[in-house]
Amino acid sequence: MVILLLYDRLLKVFANLTLLENARFYFMRGQAFGHQIWLFKTSKQAMAIKVILTGVTGMVGEGVLLSCLANAEVTEVLMVNRRHFELQHPKLKELIVPDFLKLDDSAGLRGYDACFFCAGISSVGMKEDKYTVITYDTTLHFAGVLAKANPNMVFTYVSGASTDSSAKGKIMWARVKGRTENALMALPFKGEYNFRPGAMKEYPGQKNGKALYRFIVNILLLIIPKKILTLDEVGRAMVHAVTKGYPKQVLEIADIKALAKA
């Protein structure tokens, strides 16, 4: 009798918790200690998403890729690359597009829930016009094609800490990325987010990374851990932006950390 009373109390507690999560119950009849009892399970399940990903030949894109492949909420990843990336996985597909400015919607891009745009290049030694073609023109063309092919898509762009939203500042790369963010937010996606990470710790097992960068990040983790992201956090935050959403379109480091935990 005591066990049945405890069972009844626990059933009520779990029922209240689940109702708070807006989940439904399915009850199953059973027998215990000669008494009829009811068992339950919730119908609540994680949202499954299909993702288009760019930049996997770089550190950020590869880290996000590995995070997505390990995430049960991601059922398929289509990596769009300029050159082949050597990795085999049941979830993984690859589309080679040598010039992103020539991408069109006939390239098997329909039916995806999200795009994580991690492609990018350093501005060091580059003139603004060339950097604009690579950072602004290429990104906007790619995003525009996807917006037509998948109007219900969530698009996430990896920008950078200190990006200039006014697009009028003195720092060239920050201006260009600010213009890019602003233009992306105007496209007709279901959702659009701009991630502004700083230093990032590599995902375990990554190929694309540099020993010196890895050393510096590990030191910074000891000094300013709240300012350092892991690429797994970035990947999980991107997935949660699709499955759960976020109240801001521009996400700084603290926002990315919070969304990764959501």
N, C-alpha and C positions, 0 to 999 in steps of 0.2 A: 504493500500500500504506500509506503514512504517513497519507494522508487517511482511509482505512478504519479504521485503528487509532484515530485521533483521534475519528472518528465513534462507534466502539464504546465508547470511554471516556466520551464525552459522553452517550451513550445510557444507560449505567449510572448516571452521576451524576443525570441527570434522572429516571430511574426511581426511584432512592432518594428523591429529594426528593418525588416525587409519591406514593410509597407512604407517606411520612411524613404526607402530607395525606389519607390514606385515599381516594385517587382510584383508579379503575379505568382500564385501558389498552385501547385498541383498536388492533391492529397491522394495517398495510397493507403488502402486498408491492410491491417496486419494483426497478428496475435502476439501477446507477450504475457507470460505468467497467467494464462487462461483468460485474459481480458482482451476485448477488442480495442485496438489503438489506431491512431491515424498518423502516418508519416508524411512529410512534405519535402518538396524540393522547389527551388525557385527557377523561373524561366528566364531570368535575367542573364544575358550573355554579352561578351565583349563585341564591339563592332569590328567587323573584318573589312580591311581596306586594301586597295590595289594602288601602288605608288609608282610614279615616274621619277627617276632620280638622275641628276646630272653631276658631273665633277668627280666621279669615282676614281679617276686616275690621280686625284689630288688627296691631300691628307684629310680635309673636312669631309669630302664626298665619300671617301672610302670608309671613314669612321661611322658616318651616318648609315651607309650601306650595311655594314656588319651589325650595327644596332638594330636595323630593320629586319634583317634576316633572323635575328634571335628573338624578335618580338612576335608573340602569338597573334597580335591584332593585325599584323601585316601578312596577307596571304600571297601577294605577288609583288615583285619589284622589277620594273623595266628600266634598266640603266641605258640612257642615251649617251653614247660616247663618240668622240671623234676618232678614237682608235680602240682596238680590242683590249678588254681587261680580262686577264686570265683568272677566272674564278667559276667554279661549278657549284650550284646549289639548286635544290628542287623548286624553290620560290623564284629563282632568278632567270630573267630574260635579258637579251641585249639587242640594241638597235644601233648600228653604226651610221652616224651622220657626220661626214667630214667637215661640213660647213653648216653651222646652226642657222645661219642667215638664209639658207636654202631649204630649211625644214618646211614641210607642208602637212596638212591633216590627213593625207592619204597614206601616211607612214605607219599605220597600226597604232595610233595614239588614242583611240577612242575606248571608252569604258573604264577609265581610271578615276579614282577618287581624289588623288592628290598628286602634286608635283613638289619635290624638294629640290630647289635649284641651288646647287652647291658649287657650280662651275664659277671660276673667277681667276684673276691674274693679279700679280703684284704691280703696283704703279711705278715702282722704282725704275728710273731711267726712261720713262715713257712720256711722250707728248700728250697733251690733253685730248687732241682730236683722235689719236689712235686708241687711247684708253677708253674714250667715249664709245667708239665703235664696238669694242670688245665687251665693255661693261654695260652700257646703256642700250645701244642698238640691237646687239645680239640677244640680250635678255628679253627686251620688249618684243622682238619678233617671235622668239620661242614661246613666250607667255601668251602672245596674241593668238598664235596657232592653237594652243591648248585651250584657251578660253572659248574658241569657236567649236572645238571638238568635244569639250567636256565642260559645259556651262555650270554643272554642279560640282566642279572641282574646287579644292582648297589649294592655293598656291603659296608656297613658303620660299622666301628668298633670303639667302645668307648674305647679309650686308657687312657690317663691322662696327665695333665700338667707335664712337666719335663721328659717325656719319652725320653730315650736315643737312638737316631737313629743309633748311631755307634754300639750299643749293646756291648760296651766294657768298659763302665764306672764302677764305684765302687758301685753304688746303684743297688741292686739285681733286684728289681721289674722293675726299669727303663730299665735295660738291657733286661730282658725277654720281656717286652712289646715292646721294640725297635725291637727285633728279630721278634716278632709277626707281627708288622706293615710291616716290610720289606718283610716278606714271603707272607703276604696277597697282597701286591702290585704286586707281581710276578704272581698271579693267573689270569686266563683268563676271568675275568669279563668284562662286558661292561664298568664299572667304579668301582673304589675302593677308599674309603676315610677313613682317620683315624682322629677321633675327639679327641682333647686333652683338655677337660674341666678341670676347677679347682673346686672351691666350686659352688654348684648349689642350687637355690631356688626351693622348691617343687612345683609341679603342684597343684592347688587348689583341695582339696578333696582327696588327696592321703592317702593311708593307711600305706604304707611302708615309715616310716620316724621316726626320733628320735627328741624329744623335745629339747635336748641340741644342736644338730646339727642345728636345725631350728633357735634357738636363736642366735647362732654364725653367721650363714649366714645373718640373719637380721641385725646384728651389722655391718658386713662387707659391706653390701649394702649401709650403711650410710657413710662408710669411703672410700671404693674403689669400687664404683658401676660399673666401667668399667671392673673390674676383675671378676665380679660375673655374672654367667649365670642363667637364669631361665630354668627349664626343658621344658617349652613350647618353648623357643628359640631353645633349642637343638632339640626338635622334629620337629619344622618347618624347621630348617636348614637341617635336614636329608631328609625331603620331598623335599626341594628345590635342594638338591644335585642330586636327581633323575630327577626332572622335569626341572631343569635349568642348572645343572652342576656347577663346580667351578674350577678355574685354578690351584689350589693346591690340592694335595692328602693328605697332612698333614695339618690339620686345628687347629690353636691355638685359644684361646678365642676370640680374635678380629675377626678372620676369621668366627667363628661360629656365632657371633653376626651379621656380615655383611651378611652372607648367609641367616640367619633367616629373615632379612629385604628385601631380594632380591625379 
